[in-house]
């Protein structure tokens, strides 16, 4: 059974037989909260709409700070879990912020341009100058015509400054002056993009949010040039943490009766889940050795595989715009080969350019939307950014677009369906060929430590019985 067999009321799409309905919007506080975890009870009313949102606000440990480009407030969520009162885990999204490095650029220009800056601030304060702004003005950093919270002059508009968080003193005096951010539940649990859950007829569902601590290893914010980094022990404001959900009920009783009748024979939801594997690539010893190859097992025995996504982070490296949440693009010759069912999937898949988005469009529905400031090189003066404009002390003329070296592989069988893995785990054969200057030249050892995140996507399902109990299946 597939999701095409679901009742129309549970699909996020235009229905063939529209029916009048009512929508109730609820704002729920967490039933428990700490700086490590927040738990929400999802209200058991009607059908949960796909546009549910998690709201919160961050708090910095230093002045003149902002969220990192591309990821924004998503960096504050380490893990998100959707589970039931009986302990069934429907989806456990670990390493959430790292996974968003792969996902966010492909959400489309409409989302990244008009929604992301205000929902999750992934482009918070990053925008090219407007036509009427003086290109020679170097006040601040990348400076759009945008809101400057608690501007010293009392005005809410400061055309020549970037948007930044209030100072630490202002955050303590008036916590409500910190801008709220929102994350779609569909980002945490992608099956909600096209599926709506009949929560009114299901056992109690819980949303658990595990917050990422603000530390030197996982910094949540980017500091401006000249501002020393300082961590924040309480990076999430409890008073501003809520779950926003919309619940739909239909006036026609036959709509709900159809759902209940289907539940009598176990209403099944098929969806794509993700297994996360973290591979640590140590520095080769001795460093004068020939090119090094690393092999590792990625698991997923007997899974129906749909894709593998990968990012590589240099351990403890901090990017001036992306913080710790990017994929290292300077390793331009990375050969990632997977052995599945005793077959090498991509024996010669090394890419010599930083991004190969033409290939990635086979996995995603659209090409990546890279923030325009990253491509400001050669566009100085009146044609683009000011020649002396800096961001975190780095010239805007640097091509930062090469620091998004996302790798992704689509896995399908000869019939175009999910690839059925056998009883042997996925085998990773990884090879990196770089010189000390990170340019692909002659064979070199793995002379830099690297953290590789592999997000292996596969098909699984859960079913809802007539009495509302949820049954989760790891395989389909």
C-alpha positions as CSV (number, residue, x, y, z in Angstrom):
1,X,0.0,0.0,0.0
2,X,1.2,3.5,-0.7
3,X,0.1,7.0,0.3
4,X,-1.8,7.3,-2.9
5,X,-4.4,5.0,-1.2
6,X,-4.9,7.5,1.6
7,X,-8.3,9.4,1.9
8,X,-8.2,12.7,0.1
9,X,-8.6,14.6,3.4
10,X,-5.2,13.3,4.6
11,X,-3.3,14.5,1.5
12,X,-1.8,17.9,1.2
13,X,-3.2,18.6,-2.3
14,X,-6.2,19.8,-4.2
15,X,-9.1,17.3,-3.7
16,X,-11.4,16.2,-6.4
17,X,-14.5,16.5,-4.1
18,X,-14.1,19.6,-2.0
19,X,-16.1,19.7,1.2
20,X,-16.7,22.6,3.7
21,X,-14.5,22.5,6.7
22,X,-13.4,24.5,9.8
23,X,-9.9,25.2,10.9
24,X,-8.8,25.8,14.5
25,X,-5.5,27.4,15.2
26,X,-3.9,26.4,18.6
27,X,-0.9,27.8,20.4
28,X,0.6,25.2,22.8
29,X,3.2,25.7,25.5
30,X,5.7,22.9,26.2
31,X,4.7,20.4,28.9
32,X,8.4,20.4,30.0
33,X,11.3,22.6,29.1
34,X,15.0,22.9,29.7
35,X,18.0,24.2,27.8
36,X,18.6,20.6,26.6
37,X,15.0,19.5,25.6
38,X,11.4,20.7,25.2
39,X,8.4,18.4,24.9
40,X,5.1,19.3,23.4
41,X,1.8,17.4,23.4
42,X,0.2,17.7,20.0
43,X,-3.5,18.5,20.5
44,X,-5.8,15.6,19.6
45,X,-8.3,17.5,17.5
46,X,-9.4,16.7,14.0
47,X,-6.7,16.5,11.2
48,X,-3.3,18.1,11.8
49,X,-2.6,20.5,9.0
50,X,0.9,20.3,7.3
51,X,1.7,23.9,8.2
52,X,2.5,23.4,11.9
53,X,5.3,25.5,13.3
54,X,7.7,25.5,16.2
55,X,8.3,29.0,17.6
56,X,11.1,30.1,19.8
57,X,13.7,32.9,20.1
58,X,17.5,32.7,20.6
59,X,19.8,34.5,22.9
60,X,23.4,35.3,22.2
61,X,26.4,35.5,24.5
62,X,28.0,38.5,22.7
63,X,27.0,41.8,21.1
64,X,26.9,42.3,17.4
65,X,25.9,38.7,16.6
66,X,23.6,37.1,14.0
67,X,22.6,33.6,12.9
68,X,24.8,31.9,10.4
69,X,23.9,32.2,6.8
70,X,22.0,29.3,5.1
71,X,21.0,27.5,8.4
72,X,19.9,30.3,10.6
73,X,17.9,29.3,13.7
74,X,17.9,25.7,12.5
75,X,21.3,25.4,14.1
76,X,19.7,25.5,17.5
77,X,17.9,22.2,17.0
78,X,20.1,19.2,17.4
79,X,17.4,16.5,17.1
80,X,13.6,16.3,16.7
81,X,11.5,13.3,17.6
82,X,7.8,12.5,16.8
83,X,6.6,9.7,19.1
84,X,3.5,8.3,20.7
85,X,2.3,7.9,24.3
86,X,3.0,4.2,24.1
87,X,6.6,4.8,23.2
88,X,6.5,4.2,19.4
89,X,8.9,6.5,17.5
90,X,7.5,7.5,14.2
91,X,10.5,9.6,13.2
92,X,13.8,10.5,14.9
93,X,15.6,13.3,13.0
94,X,19.2,13.4,14.4
95,X,21.9,15.8,13.4
96,X,19.0,18.0,12.2
97,X,21.0,21.2,11.5
98,X,23.7,19.4,9.5
99,X,21.0,17.7,7.4
100,X,19.5,21.1,6.6
101,X,22.8,22.1,5.0
102,X,21.8,19.6,2.3
103,X,18.2,20.6,2.2
104,X,17.9,24.3,2.6
105,X,19.5,25.5,-0.6
106,X,17.0,23.4,-2.6
107,X,13.8,24.8,-1.0
108,X,13.4,27.2,-3.9
109,X,13.9,30.8,-4.5
110,X,10.4,31.8,-3.3
111,X,11.0,30.2,0.1
112,X,14.7,31.3,0.5
113,X,14.0,34.8,-0.6
114,X,10.6,35.7,0.9
115,X,10.1,33.2,3.8
116,X,13.4,32.0,5.2
117,X,14.6,35.5,6.3
118,X,11.5,35.9,8.5
119,X,10.8,32.3,9.5
120,X,14.2,30.9,10.4
121,X,16.5,33.9,9.7
122,X,18.8,31.7,7.5
123,X,19.4,34.9,5.5
124,X,19.2,37.2,8.5
125,X,20.8,40.5,7.7
126,X,22.4,39.2,4.5
127,X,21.2,41.0,1.3
128,X,22.8,43.0,-1.5
129,X,22.5,46.8,-1.3
130,X,19.5,48.5,-2.8
131,X,19.9,50.6,-5.9
132,X,19.5,53.9,-4.0
133,X,22.1,53.0,-1.4
134,X,25.6,54.4,-1.7
135,X,27.9,51.7,-2.9
136,X,30.9,53.4,-1.3
137,X,29.4,53.3,2.2
138,X,31.2,50.8,4.4
139,X,29.3,51.1,7.6
140,X,28.6,47.8,9.2
141,X,29.0,44.7,7.1
142,X,26.7,43.4,4.3
143,X,24.0,46.1,4.9
144,X,20.5,45.9,3.4
145,X,17.7,48.3,4.0
146,X,16.3,46.3,6.9
147,X,15.1,46.5,10.5
148,X,17.7,47.3,13.1
149,X,16.3,46.2,16.5
150,X,16.5,48.8,19.2
151,X,18.4,51.3,17.0
152,X,20.2,53.9,19.1
153,X,18.4,56.7,17.3
154,X,15.0,55.3,18.1
155,X,14.2,54.6,14.5
156,X,13.2,51.0,13.5
157,X,14.8,51.5,10.0
158,X,18.5,51.8,9.5
159,X,19.2,51.6,5.8
160,X,23.0,51.4,6.1
161,X,23.3,48.6,8.7
162,X,22.9,44.9,8.9
163,X,20.3,43.3,11.1
164,X,21.9,41.9,14.3
165,X,20.7,40.6,17.6
166,X,20.1,43.1,20.4
167,X,23.1,43.5,22.7
168,X,23.3,41.1,25.6
169,X,22.3,43.9,28.0
170,X,19.2,44.6,25.9
171,X,18.3,40.9,25.8
172,X,18.3,40.7,29.6
173,X,16.4,43.9,30.1
174,X,13.6,43.1,27.7
175,X,13.5,39.5,26.5
176,X,10.5,40.2,24.2
177,X,12.7,42.5,22.0
178,X,14.4,39.4,20.6
179,X,12.9,38.4,17.2
180,X,11.0,35.2,17.3
181,X,11.8,32.5,14.8
182,X,9.8,29.6,13.4
183,X,10.6,26.1,12.0
184,X,8.1,24.1,10.0
185,X,7.4,20.7,11.4
186,X,7.5,19.5,7.8
187,X,11.2,20.4,7.8
188,X,11.8,18.2,10.8
189,X,9.5,15.4,9.5
190,X,9.4,15.6,5.7
191,X,6.5,13.2,5.3
192,X,4.3,16.1,6.6
193,X,4.9,18.0,3.3
194,X,2.3,15.9,1.6
195,X,0.5,14.1,4.5
196,X,-1.9,15.3,7.2
197,X,-2.4,13.2,10.3
198,X,-5.8,12.3,11.8
199,X,-4.5,13.2,15.3
200,X,-8.0,13.3,16.7
201,X,-8.4,9.6,16.1
202,X,-4.8,8.6,17.0
203,X,-3.1,8.0,20.4
204,X,-1.4,11.0,21.9
205,X,1.6,12.2,19.9
206,X,4.6,14.0,21.4
207,X,7.1,16.4,19.8
208,X,10.5,16.4,21.5
209,X,13.0,19.1,20.6
210,X,16.6,18.6,21.7
211,X,18.4,21.9,21.7
212,X,22.0,22.2,20.6
213,X,24.2,23.9,23.3
214,X,26.1,27.0,22.3
215,X,29.7,26.0,22.7
216,X,33.0,26.3,20.9
217,X,32.3,23.1,19.1
218,X,28.8,23.9,17.9
219,X,28.5,27.7,17.8
220,X,25.0,28.9,17.1
221,X,25.8,32.4,16.1
222,X,28.3,34.3,14.0
223,X,30.1,37.3,15.5
224,X,30.9,40.5,13.6
225,X,34.5,41.5,12.9
226,X,36.2,42.7,16.1
227,X,33.8,41.0,18.4
228,X,35.2,38.2,20.5
229,X,33.1,35.0,20.6
230,X,31.3,34.2,23.8
231,X,29.0,31.3,24.4
232,X,25.5,31.5,25.9
233,X,24.4,29.0,28.6
234,X,20.7,29.8,28.0
235,X,20.4,30.2,24.2
236,X,16.7,29.5,24.1
237,X,14.0,31.7,25.7
238,X,11.4,29.6,27.5
239,X,8.9,32.4,27.5
240,X,8.8,32.5,23.7
241,X,8.7,28.7,23.0
242,X,5.4,27.5,21.5
243,X,4.0,25.0,19.1
244,X,1.5,26.4,16.5
245,X,-0.8,23.9,15.0
246,X,-3.9,24.1,12.7
247,X,-6.5,21.4,13.0
248,X,-9.2,20.8,10.4
249,X,-12.6,19.3,10.9
250,X,-15.1,18.6,8.0
251,X,-18.8,19.5,8.1
252,X,-19.6,16.5,6.0
253,X,-19.6,13.5,8.4
254,X,-18.9,11.1,5.6
255,X,-15.3,12.6,5.3
256,X,-14.4,11.5,8.8
257,X,-16.3,8.3,8.5
258,X,-14.1,7.3,5.5
259,X,-11.0,7.8,7.6
260,X,-12.4,5.8,10.5
261,X,-13.5,3.0,8.2
262,X,-10.0,2.8,6.7
263,X,-8.5,2.8,10.3
264,X,-10.6,-0.3,11.0
265,X,-8.3,-2.2,8.6
266,X,-5.2,-0.3,9.7
267,X,-4.6,3.0,7.9
268,X,-1.0,2.9,6.6
269,X,1.3,5.8,6.0
270,X,4.4,5.1,3.8
271,X,7.2,7.7,4.2
272,X,10.9,8.3,3.7
273,X,12.9,8.2,6.9
274,X,16.7,8.8,7.4
275,X,19.5,7.0,9.1
276,X,22.4,9.2,10.1
277,X,26.0,7.9,10.1
278,X,28.9,10.0,11.2
279,X,32.3,9.0,9.9
280,X,35.5,10.5,11.3
281,X,38.3,10.8,8.8
282,X,41.6,11.1,10.8
283,X,44.8,12.7,9.5
284,X,46.8,10.0,7.7
285,X,50.0,9.0,9.4
286,X,52.7,9.6,8.4
287,X,51.6,12.7,6.4
288,X,54.1,11.8,3.7
289,X,52.2,8.6,2.9
290,X,50.6,8.1,-0.5
291,X,47.0,8.9,-1.1
292,X,44.8,7.4,1.7
293,X,41.6,5.5,1.3
294,X,39.1,5.1,4.1
295,X,36.5,2.3,4.3
296,X,33.5,2.1,6.7
297,X,30.2,0.2,7.1
298,X,27.1,2.4,7.0
299,X,24.6,-0.3,8.0
300,X,21.0,-0.3,6.6
301,X,20.7,-4.1,6.1
302,X,17.5,-5.1,4.3
303,X,16.4,-1.5,3.9
304,X,14.7,0.0,0.8
305,X,17.0,2.8,-0.1
306,X,16.1,6.0,-1.9
307,X,19.2,8.2,-1.5
308,X,22.4,9.2,0.3
309,X,23.3,12.8,1.1
310,X,26.7,13.8,2.4
311,X,28.5,16.9,3.8
312,X,32.0,17.1,5.1
313,X,33.1,19.4,8.0
314,X,36.6,20.1,8.9
315,X,36.8,19.5,12.7
316,X,36.5,22.7,14.7
317,X,36.7,24.9,11.6
318,X,34.6,28.0,11.7
319,X,33.4,29.6,8.5
320,X,33.0,33.4,8.6
321,X,29.4,33.3,7.1
322,X,28.3,29.7,7.6
323,X,29.7,29.1,11.1
324,X,29.9,25.4,11.7
325,X,27.1,24.5,9.3
326,X,28.3,24.1,5.7
327,X,30.0,21.5,3.6
328,X,33.7,22.0,3.0
329,X,34.1,23.0,-0.6
330,X,37.9,23.2,-0.8
331,X,38.2,19.4,-1.0
332,X,37.3,19.5,-4.7
333,X,38.4,16.0,-5.5
334,X,36.4,13.7,-3.1
335,X,35.6,10.2,-4.3
336,X,32.6,8.7,-2.5
337,X,31.8,5.2,-3.6
338,X,29.1,3.0,-2.1
339,X,29.1,-0.8,-2.3
340,X,25.5,-2.1,-2.2
341,X,24.6,-5.7,-2.9
342,X,28.2,-6.4,-3.8
343,X,28.2,-3.8,-6.6
344,X,30.1,-0.6,-6.7
345,X,27.5,2.1,-7.4
346,X,29.7,5.0,-8.5
347,X,33.3,3.8,-9.1
348,X,34.4,7.1,-10.7
349,X,32.2,9.7,-9.1
350,X,34.8,12.2,-7.9
351,X,33.8,15.8,-8.8
352,X,36.5,18.3,-9.7
353,X,34.3,21.3,-9.3
354,X,33.0,22.7,-6.0
355,X,29.3,22.2,-6.8
356,X,27.7,20.0,-9.4
357,X,24.1,21.1,-9.1
358,X,23.1,19.6,-12.4
359,X,23.7,16.2,-10.9
360,X,22.0,17.2,-7.7
361,X,18.8,18.2,-9.5
362,X,18.2,14.5,-10.0
363,X,17.8,14.1,-6.2
364,X,16.1,17.4,-5.5
365,X,13.2,19.0,-7.4
366,X,15.1,22.2,-8.2
367,X,18.6,23.7,-8.5
368,X,20.2,25.1,-5.4
369,X,19.5,28.7,-4.5
370,X,22.9,30.1,-3.3
371,X,22.7,33.4,-1.4
372,X,23.7,36.3,-3.7
373,X,26.4,37.7,-1.3
374,X,28.4,34.5,-1.9
375,X,28.9,35.4,-5.5
376,X,29.9,39.0,-5.1
377,X,33.4,38.4,-6.4
378,X,34.2,40.7,-9.3
379,X,31.0,42.7,-8.7
380,X,32.5,45.6,-6.7
381,X,31.6,49.3,-6.7
382,X,28.4,50.5,-8.3
383,X,27.8,47.1,-9.9
384,X,27.5,45.2,-6.6
385,X,29.1,45.3,-3.2
386,X,31.4,48.1,-2.1
387,X,35.0,47.4,-2.9
388,X,36.0,47.6,0.8
389,X,32.9,45.9,2.3
390,X,33.8,43.2,4.8
391,X,31.9,40.5,6.6
392,X,33.5,39.2,9.8
393,X,36.8,40.7,8.6
394,X,36.7,38.8,5.3
395,X,36.5,40.7,2.0
396,X,33.2,40.2,0.1
397,X,35.2,39.6,-3.0
398,X,35.9,36.1,-1.8
399,X,34.0,33.3,-3.7
400,X,32.3,31.6,-0.8
401,X,30.0,29.7,-3.1
402,X,32.6,27.0,-3.3
403,X,32.1,26.2,0.4
404,X,28.9,24.3,-0.2
405,X,30.3,21.1,-1.6
406,X,27.2,19.0,-1.1
407,X,27.3,15.4,-2.3
408,X,24.1,13.5,-3.0
409,X,23.3,10.1,-4.7
410,X,19.9,8.9,-5.8
411,X,19.4,5.2,-5.3
412,X,16.8,3.4,-7.5
413,X,16.6,-0.1,-9.1
414,X,16.2,-0.8,-12.8
415,X,12.4,-0.2,-12.4
416,X,12.8,3.2,-10.9
417,X,11.7,2.1,-7.4
418,X,13.5,2.2,-4.1
419,X,16.7,0.1,-4.1
420,X,16.3,-3.1,-2.0
421,X,19.4,-3.7,0.0
422,X,20.4,-7.3,0.9
423,X,21.8,-8.8,4.1
424,X,25.1,-7.0,3.8
425,X,25.6,-3.5,5.1
426,X,26.4,-0.5,2.8
427,X,30.1,-0.3,2.4
428,X,31.7,3.2,2.0
429,X,34.9,3.5,0.1
430,X,36.2,7.1,0.5
431,X,39.2,8.7,-1.1
432,X,40.4,12.2,-1.0
433,X,43.1,13.6,-3.3
434,X,44.2,17.0,-2.2
435,X,47.4,19.0,-1.8
436,X,48.3,21.2,1.2
437,X,46.6,24.1,-0.6
438,X,43.4,22.1,-1.1
439,X,43.8,22.0,-4.9
440,X,43.4,18.6,-6.7
441,X,46.9,18.0,-8.1
442,X,49.2,15.0,-7.3
443,X,48.1,12.2,-4.9
444,X,48.4,13.3,-1.3
445,X,47.5,11.8,2.1
446,X,44.4,12.6,4.1
447,X,46.3,15.5,5.7
448,X,43.3,17.1,7.5
449,X,40.8,15.6,9.9
450,X,37.2,15.6,8.6
451,X,33.8,14.9,10.0
452,X,31.5,13.3,7.3
453,X,27.8,13.1,7.8
454,X,25.9,10.5,5.7
455,X,22.2,10.8,5.6
456,X,20.8,7.5,4.2
457,X,17.2,7.8,3.2
458,X,14.9,4.7,3.1
459,X,11.3,3.8,3.0
460,X,9.3,2.7,6.1
461,X,5.8,2.9,7.3
462,X,3.4,3.2,10.3
463,X,-0.2,2.2,10.6
464,X,-3.1,3.5,12.7
465,X,-5.6,0.9,14.0
466,X,-9.3,1.4,14.6
467,X,-8.7,2.2,18.3
468,X,-6.0,4.8,17.5
469,X,-2.9,2.8,18.4
470,X,0.1,3.4,16.2
471,X,2.2,0.5,14.9
472,X,5.6,1.4,13.4
473,X,7.4,-0.8,10.9
474,X,11.1,-0.4,10.1
475,X,10.7,-2.2,6.8
476,X,8.0,-2.2,4.1
